[in-house]
């Protein structure tokens, strides 16, 4: 039986006693961060596939929660879970190799009443009817290499009382981990989460191809999905914002890195259709899609959401009904009477689609609400073709979100309607069979640009690229046999190309990376000829993370060439987040592109802080030891000032809430406390007063800052660090007798 290891250390103690069933004595082993492992067999679980082990698993969860947190270990065996297990904060379910939790036909919690259930379907409106359920929980997870399997017993429609339609159902959770396990046959959902903050998934495998959805991520922010595989029947990986919880949410800051997705009937990687709250800052890198009955990459705003800052990098698709579908709709199905939403600032980089169709790739806005600011770089699609010539009039729209909501498009390739600022660089569209429609048609669009486009000539079409009531610019468009593409437009359209005679573009992929401190991140920098014959392009990088260095190989490329950017990060430190700028210069012409780099800190562990003593007796009562440092925390016991920003390495750290009025104290030492193991102590000093006398040369300036909000002002605190062995730590006074700043800050990591 393997032990689960929590945090970053090794097992710290041999089996320890913990409260459990009388006479059983659960297998409880202390680990690095003082959590304990609770083996479900010690609570009576049989693992024979016949005995209902739900009550014993619940007992282990409750025991772990009562102990202040722990790991519930499920060893090899098949465990029938015939009723809902209620998860608890600070408890992780560890599924060992060879372990399977399997579902039953009945015995689960009934769907709870929901006054908002008219705004979304039944499955999205009710959360209790699941194998695992939790609301308002923190620091929870499922890890290991075992399996959770509905066993063919979970419902794909609306469950009756006692039936379940979800494997895992979580609302308003904070810090969720899903690593290594397999989820199968979940009914309507393998996982449904709503209103969560902080999600981390690594090497998750979801198999619901004979049921419905894989993972619905709803109203969620700060999420990372690495190496995820989902084979679904309905939607595979979908991001939504519904009204099931009766409010709007701030959501975004999401990345998906390496995903293998398929969806028999529906969407592989999707935004919507439920779209009440705004979506911003989503990055998808290295995505493989091997089938979608609707959209491969779907992005719709149906209910008033503003969707922006979304980036797709290195996507390979095959077998999709529609490779790319972008739409603004007017359903407005939310509880606070929303307006019409928007879609803008989206990029698609290095996307290949084969056997894609028969719904043409489409960008569809609404009158007065155009889809805007989308750039396609190196997007190459092959569609089935085989359609006869048809009218180039606007097809009908039934108001739904699916690709089939719009009638047959009058172009076999790209069809644009009500858009602004759509750019195609090095785009190509081809057919498997001859098609009588043109390759590209834009209707009621402004500022559409095609640079270096390759198209398959439409068999029987009088033109390849068409524009109706549009302003457009086409540079270097040609057919697959190398002749110039045929361009046609109506009297209401205007060709307008304002770029210099010799111009180029720069793109960087991926547009976001995370690397540990002391390692390097590599990016691919592509240059593209936009018009004419620009000269060699010299590359440079700026706005690097503190201490990082950048190099290009090569540093100068011919237009249309590629370079590798390597950014080396310094070892140690608090980590950093930066939006870097890559600039290309050819003669007097300069273009740039941005890419994000997050340097993850290397943790030193951080010992438990205790025994706080403050010599400033007047204000000592306002000092206290705190945990889990976050943006928004109140910094002082005698003020309402809150944290506005933190270096990544201090997020989640222990810290001490000081008293701002202690800043004038000159008592030395001012404060002392004890750390339970070797730890790094950070002192944040208000930049208005500068480095304090007690911060001698043994304290190193980090170059990082914390900021806080003080009324309408933002204050900056320079961070200094020093590593202490386990034992006492003493700190001198702020001694700001002139009362010109705020009291220093204390964090321990």
N, C-alpha and C positions, 0 to 999 in steps of 0.2 A: 504494500500500500504506500503510494508516494505522498509526500507531504506537500501541501500548497505553500508557496513562498510569496508573501505579500511585500510590496515595496521593492527595494533594491539590494537587500542584504540576504545572508544565508540564515538557516535556522539558528536561533539563538539559545535554545534550551531543549532538553530532552522532554518526553511526554510529561505534561503537567496536569494536575487535577482541575476539574471544573464541574460545576453543577450539572447533573444529568439524571437520567432515570435511576430510580433506587436500585442499588446493587449492580448497575451496569458500568458506571464510570466511563464517560465518553472518552474517545481518543482525542485528547486536547493537547496540542503542542504549541508552545509559545514560538512566535516568529519575530523577525527583525523589528517590526514596528508595534510590538506588544499585542498583536492580534493572535487569536488562537484557532486551531483547526478542530472542527467538530465532525466526526465521522458519523454518517447517518445510521450505520449499522449498530452503533452504540446506543441509539435511541429506539432500536427495534426494527429497523428496515430490513426486509428479507431479501429483496433483489431477485425474486424468483419469477417475476413477470405475472404472477397470479394474485399475490397479496397486495391489497391497497396500501401503499407505503406513504401516502400523502400526509397522514397525521404525524408519522415519525420524521419526515423531512421538515414539516412545520415545527416540530419540537426542537430539532437541531437549529433551525433558523432563529427561533425564539431564544434558545440558550445562547447563541452567538450574540444576538442583540443585547441580551441581559448582561453579557460579559463586557459590553462596550464595543463590540464588533468582532468579527472573525470570519473564518472560512468554513463553509459547510461542504465537506468532502463527500462525494458520491463515488465509491469504489466500483470496480468491475461488477457487472450484473445488470439485469433488466428490472426496473422499478416501475410498477404500475402506480401512476399518480392520478387517482380517481376523484380528487376534489381540488379546489383552488388553494394553492400555497400562497400565503400573504407574505411578501418580501418585507424586510426591515432594513433600515439604514445601517451602513457600515458592515454589511454582510455580503460576501461573495459566494456564489455557488460554484464549486470546483468539480467538474465532471472528468473523472479519470478515464484513461484509455480503456475501452471495452465496456463502459457504462452507458446505459440507455434509460432515459425517463420516457415512459410511454403513456399515452392518453387512454381515456375510457369513454364509453358512450354517454355517460351521465354522471351526476354527482357534483357538478361545479356550481359556483355562485351564480345566482340569477342576474340578468342584466339589470343594472340600477336605473331608476327613473332619471331622465335628463330633459329639462325644460327646453333645451336647445336642439332637440333631435330632428326638428323639421329642416335644419340647414344642411344636413349631410345624411348619408345613408345610415342604416341601423348599425352596421359593424363599426363605423367610425364614431358613432354617438355613445356607445356603451363599452365599458372597459372591464367590468368585474368578471365577465364570463370567459375566463382564461385559465390556463394551467398555472401560470404565475402572474400575480397582479401586485401593483404597488402604487401609491399616490404620495407625493410630497417627500420622497425619499432621497437620501444623499449617499454617495460612495457605495454603490451597489454594482454587481456584475455577475457575469457568467463566463467562466474560463475553463481551460483544459482541452481535452480532445474527444470527449464523449458526445452523445447525441440526445436531443430532445425530439421525440417523434409522436405526433398526434395519433399514430397507429391507424389512420383511416377512420377515426371516430369523430373528428372535429367537423363542424358544420361550415359549408361555404356560403350559405345563405343566412337567414335570420334564425338564430338558435331558440329553441324552446327552453323553458325553465329546466336547469340542470345540465343542458348541453353547453359546449364551449365552441368558440370560433376563432380562438387565438392561442398561441403557445405562450407568448410573453406580452403583457399589456402594462404600460407604465405611463403615468401622467405626472407632470410637474416634478420630474426627477432632476437631480444635480449630480454630475460625475458618474456616468454609466460606462462600464467596460464590458465589451462583448468580444472575447478572444478565443479563437481556436476551435470552437465547438461546431457541430452540425445541427441544423434545425430542419425537420422534415414534416410534411403533411400537417400544416398548421390550420387547415380550414380556410377561413377568410384571410387570416394574416399569420405569418410566422412571428413577426414582431410588429407591434403598433406602439409608437411612443408619441406623446403629445405634450408640449410645453416643457421640454427638457433643456438643460443647459450643461454642456460639457459631456460629449459622447466620444468614446474611443473604441474603435473596432479594428482588430487585426486578424487576418486569416479566418474569417467567418465563412461558413458554407451553408447556404440555404437552398433546400430542394423542395419546391412547392409546385412543380410542373403539373401535378394532377389535382391541385387544389386551387388556390387563388394567388394572393399577393405574397411577395417576399417580405420587404421591410418598408413600412410607411413611416417616414420621418416628418412629423407634423409640428409646426410652431416651435422649432428647435434651433438652437444656436450653439456655436463653438463645438463643432463635430468634425472628427477625422475618421475616415474609413480607408484602411489599407488592406490590399490583397483580399478583396471580397468576391465571392462567387455566389450568384443567385440564378437559379433556373426556376422561373415562375410560370404559371399559367396566365394570371392577370398581370398587374404591374410588378416589375422586379424591384428596382430601387427608385422610390418616388418621394419627392419633397412637396409637402402640401401645407396649407394653413386654412383650417376649417373653423367653425364656430362651436365645436362640441364643448369647449370649456368656457364659452360665453364671453370671450374677450379677445382683443388683439395682442399680439406678441411681437417683441423684437427678435428677429431671427436672422441667421446668416453666419458668416465666418465658418464656412464648411469646405472641406476638401475631401475628394475621393481619389485615391492613388492606387492604380492597378485594380481593375474590376473586370470580371467576366460575367456578362449578363445575357439573359434571354427571357422572353415573355411570349408564350404561345399565342395568346389572343390579344395582347394589349401592349403596353409601353415598357420598353427596356429601362431607359433612364429619363425621368419625367419630372417636370414642374407642373403641379396641378393634378386634377382640375380644380380642387378646392384651393382658393387663393384669396383669402381675406386679408392677411397681414403682408407687409412688404418683404421681399427677399433681396439680400445684397451680399456680395462677396462670396461666391461659390466657384470653386476650381475643380475641374475634373481632368485627371492626367492618366494616360495609358489605359484607355477603356476599350474592351473588346465586346462587341454585341453580335451574337450569332442567331438572332431571330427576334422579330417583334411583329405581332399581328396588327399593331397600330404604328406608333412612332418608335424609331430607334432613339433619336434625341428629340424629345418633345418639351416644349416650353410654352405654356399658355397662361394668360392672366384673364380669368373668367369673372372674378368677384371683386375687382377693384384694387388688386395688389399692384404695387410698383416693383417690377423685377429688373434688377440692374447689376452690373459688375459680375457677370457670369462668364466663365472662360472654359472652353473645351480644348484640350491639347492631346494630340496623338490618339485618335479614335479610329478603330477599324470596325466596320459594320458589314453584315451580310444578312440577307433574308428578311428585310424589314418592309412592311407595307408602305411606310413613309419614312425615308431616312432622317429628314429634318422637318419639324413642324413648329412654327412660331405663330402664335395667334393672340390677339386681344379680343375678348368677348364681352358680352353685356349681360351676363346672367345675374351678377350682383347678389349672390346668395349668402349674405352675412347678416348678423343681427343688428347692425348699426347703420343701415341704409347707405352702403358705399356708393361711390361714383364709378366711373370707368377707369380701369387701371392703365399701366404703361409698361412697355418693355424697351429697354435701351442699354447701351454700353455692353454689348455681348460680343465675344470673339470665338471663332472656331478656327483652330490651327491644326493643320496636318490631319485632315479627316478623309478617310477612304471608305466608300460604300459600294459594295457589289451586290448583285441580285436585289437592288433597292428599288422599290416601287410596289404596286402600280399607282400610288398616290404621289404626285409630283412633290418635290421639296417646295415648301410654301412658307411665305412670310405674309401675314394677313393682319392689317390693322383696322381701325374704325375711322369713319369720317371725323376729323378733328382730333383724333387720337392715333397717330401713326406709330407703327413700330419704328424705332430710330436707333441710329448709331451701332449697327451690327457690321462686323468685319469678318470676312471669310478669307483665310490665308491657306493656300494649298489644299483646297477641298476638291476631291476628285470622286465623282459619283457615277456609277453605271446603273441605269434603270432598265426595266424590261423592254419598253417600247411596244410596238405592235398596234398602235392606235391609228385610226383613220384621221384625215384632216377634219377640223371642226371650227366653229365660230370662235373668234377671239374675244367675244363679249365676256363680261364678268360672270363667273359661275354663281349659282345660288349658295346661300349659307343658311343652314337650319338653326344656327345659334348654339350648337353643341361644340364640344372641344375636340372631338375625334377627327382624324384626318378625313374621314368620309363625311364630315359635317359640311364640307364644301364640295360642290359638284365636280365633275371631271374638269381638271384644269386645262386651259387652252394651250399649255406648253408641256412638253414631255419632261423638261427639266425644271428650272427655277420659275416659279410664279410669284410675283410680288404685287400686293394690292394695299394701298394706303400705307406707304412707308416713307421714311426720310433718312438720308445718310447711310445707305447700305452700300458696302464696298466689297468687291470680289478681287482678290489678288491671286494670280496663278490658279484660277478655278477651272475645273473641267467637268463636263457632263457628257455621257455617252449612252448609247442604247445597245441592248443585246439583239434586238430585232428592229428593222426599219420602222419609223414612226412618222406620221403625216403632220405632226404638230411642230412648231419651232422649239428650239432648245431653251429659249429664255424669253419671258414676256413680263414687262413691268407696266402696271396700270395705276394711275393716280399716285405716282411716286415723285419725290424730289431728291435730287442729289444722289442718284444711284451711279456707281462707278464700276466699270469692269476693266481690269488691268491684266493683260496677258491671259485672256480666256481661250479655252479650247472646247469646241462643241462638235457634236455629231450632226451633220446636216439633216434637217427634217425631210423625210422622203415625201415630196409633194408640197411641202411648205414653200411659200414664196420668199421667206426670210428666215434667218437663224436667230437674230436678236431683235425683239420688237418693243416699242415704247408707245404707250397710249397716255396722253395727258400727263407727261412726265418730263422732268429735266434730268439729263443723263450725260455721262462721259464714257466713251469706250476707247481704250488704248490697246492696240496690238491684239485684237481678237481674230482667231483663225479657226478653221475646221480641223478635224482629226487627220485630214490628208494634206494639211499645210497651206491651203488657200485662204484668202481673207474671208472672214465671216460676213454674211449678208445682213445689213442693218436696215431696219425700216421703222418709221415713226409716223404718227399722225400730225395734223396741223397744230394740235394743242401741245405738242412736245417740242423741247428745245435741247439741242446738243450744246453743252457748255463745259469745256475743258480748260481749266485755269492753271494747271500745273506748268512748271517750267518745261522747256523743250526736252531737257535731259533730266530725268528725275528717277528716284528710287524710293523704296520703303524698307524699313527695318522691323523685324519681329523677333521676339525672344520666347523660347519654350524650354521647359514649362514656365508658366508665369508665376509660379509659387513653389517654394521648396522649404523643407525643414531638415536641418542637419544638426548633429551634436557638435558642441564646441570642440575645436581642435581638428575638425575634418573639413573636407572641401565639397563644395556644391558645383556641379557643372551644368551649364545651359547651352543650348544651341541657338546661335544667332544667324538668322537667315536674312539675306538681302534680296530684294526683288526689283527688277527693272519695271518702272511704272510707265515711262515714256522716253523716247529718244535713245541716246547712247551715253549715259553718264559714265564718268571715269571711275577709277579705283576708289573704294570706300574704306576710310580709316576709322577704326572702332575705338571707343573709349568708354569707361564705366565710371559712374559717380554715385554719390549718396550711398556708399557702402556702409555696412554695419561697423560700429566702432572696432578698430583693430584689425579689420579684414583687409585682404589684398586681392587684387584682380589681375588676371592675365588673359590674353586672347591668343588662340592658335588657329590661323595666323591673325596678326593685328590689322592687316590690310587685305581686303578681298576684292576680286573683280565683281562688278554688279551681277547679282544672281548667285553669288557664291555664299558659302557657309563658313562660320568660324565657331570654335568652341570657347566659351567663356568659363574660366575656372575661378571661383571665389574661395579663397582659403580663410578659414575662421581661426581666431586665436584660441588656444586651449584655456579651459577654466572660465571663470567669470560668471556673470549673471545672465548670459545670453543676450540676444538682441533681436529686434525686428526692424527691418528696413525695406523701403521700396526703392530699389536701385534703378538707375537710369542708364541705359546703353545708348550711346550716341554714335551715329555714323555720319561721316563728313566726306563729301565728294565735291571738290572745288569750293564754291560758295554755298552749296546746298547742304543742309543739315537736317537729319531726321532722327527721332529717338523712339525708344520703346521702354516700358517699365517691366520689372520683375520683382517679386517679393522674395525675401530670404529671411527665414526665422532660424536663429542659432539657438538651439536648446541648451540650457545650462547643464553642467555636470554637477549633480547633487553631492554634497559632502555628508548627507545623512540628516544632520540636524537633530541634536539631542533634545530631550524633553526639558522645557524650561520650568523651573520651580523656585520656591523660596525667595520671592521678590521682596526686597526691602528698600524703602525710600527714606532718605534722611530729611527731606523737605516735609516735615510733619504737617505743615499747614495744608499741603495739597496731596499728601500721600494717598488719601482715600480715593482720589480720582485716577490712580494708577492701577493697572490690572494686566494679567497675563491673558493673551488671546491666541486663538488658533485660526488657521485657514485664511490667511490674509487675502483680501479680494478688493478689486475696485468697488467703491461705494461704502467701504467700511468707515466708521467714524473714528478719526485718529486720536482724539483727545477725550479724556473723561470729563472735561469741563468746557468743551466746545462742541459744535455740530459740524466742524470741518470734516470733509470726506475725501477718501483717496480717489484721485482722478486717473492716475496711470501708474503702472508698476512694470519693472523689468520682468521678463518671463521667469527668471530664477527665484523671484520672491513670491510668485503666486502660490498660495497654499501654505506659506511659511507660518511658523509661530512668530508672534510679535508681542510687543508690550505697548499697551495704550497708556501714554503718559498724560500728564496734566500740562496744558499750555502755560498755566501760571507758574509752573516750575522753572520757566526759562530765565527768570531773574535771580533764582537761587544761586548762591556761591558756595554752598556746603560741598566739601570735597572729602570723600567720594559722595556723589549725590545718590546713586542707586547701585544695588548689587542683586544678583540672582545666580542660580545654579543651572548648568547645563548637564544633562545626563550622559552625554558622550561628546567626543570631539566635534565642535560645531564652529561655523563661521557666523560671527556677529556683524550686523550691518547697522551703521549709524547714518541717518539722513539729516543733513544740516541745511537749514534755510540759507539759500544763496545770498540773502540780504545781510546775513551776519558772518558768513564764511566759516572756515575750518576752526573748530574750537580748540583751546589750548591742550586739553587732555588727549586729543587725537594726534599723538606723536608719530615719529617715523615708522613705528611698528604697525600703524594703520595705513592701508594702501587705498589711494583714491581709485575708484572703479571706473570712473568716466560715465557712469549711469546715474539716473535720477528717478526719484519718486515725485509726483506732483499731487497737489491737493486742491480742493475747491474751498475757498474761504469767502463766503458771500458771493459777490460777483467777480472775485479775483481768483486767478490761478497762481499758486506759489510753487517754487521749484526747490527740491532738496537734493544736494549732492550726496552721493553714497560713498562711505568709507567702510572698509572691511578688515577684519582681523580674525584669525582662527585661534580658538581657545581649546585646551584639552578639557576633558570632563572635569567638572568642579566649578568653583566660584568665578564669576565675572563681575568686575567693578567698573563703574563708569563715573567720570568726572562731571562737573556741572556745565550747563549751557552758558551760564554766567553772562547772559544778555542783559546787563544792568540798564542799558539804554532802551530796552524794550523795543528794539527795532525789527524783530522778526518773530518767528514762531519757534516753539520748543523742538528740540531734535527728536527724531523718530528712531525706533529700535526694532530690528527684525532678526530672527535667528533661522539659519538654513543649514 
